[in-house]
Amino acid sequence: MKVRFGSIWLAPGGIEFASGFSVNGQQVNDPVQYYRAAAMAFRPRALRSDTISFSVMRRFDTQKEAESFVLTHLLDLPAQESLYLFCGYDDDQTIVRYDGTVVNSAQRTFSGTTVTIQYNLSAPLAVTDSPPPSYAEPDDTMIKRGIVAIASGADTVAVTFSVPFSGTPGAVIPKIICPSGGSRIFEDIIDGTISATGFSVQLSAPVPSSGYKLSYIASA
């Protein structure tokens, strides 16, 4: 099964598929105690939700990439988004959508260049329209991706979208790409710099050499 959380693929398919699915449905009920009744009664409040758990195995080219992913993956995930589960195959598929899904945990373990992630998410009840009425496949007006080269010695990076959004993007996720053998550098978006035309990031240290790049994804 393929799984996407907002604009991020948790399980894109192929060898990185979701397995070990567990769905725990819950409902809030009020106990009712009638005088002299032989047993309690319950009144459903209709507050239903699902807790969804699954695991994904991902493979990386180097151990450094695997270790970096393990340490920083939670930073890539939005706190709340729509969860899309792609049931079946491309020629016979149903998309199940959970709006307002939140991340409970994303436990990561690794061995060499292989990383296993155990996701646990909570969501309201599912919507099974395929495609959902309010959902359109992302295009370049909704999602923008890019890679920007960083000059040696720079400790900030300004990104300009090639085509501006119609308004301020709702989410921007930057990530530093290190050259082979390069030291890991972390990035933080500078508060107040996200706009329809771009954004800026502050680096944890000046870039020590050429070859460093900033990869980003931004969504409306």
Summary of the structure (lengths in Angstrom):
residues: 220
radius of gyration: 21.5
end to end distance: 26.1
largest distance: 80.6
contacts: 588
relative contact order: 0.16
helix: 6%
strand: 55%
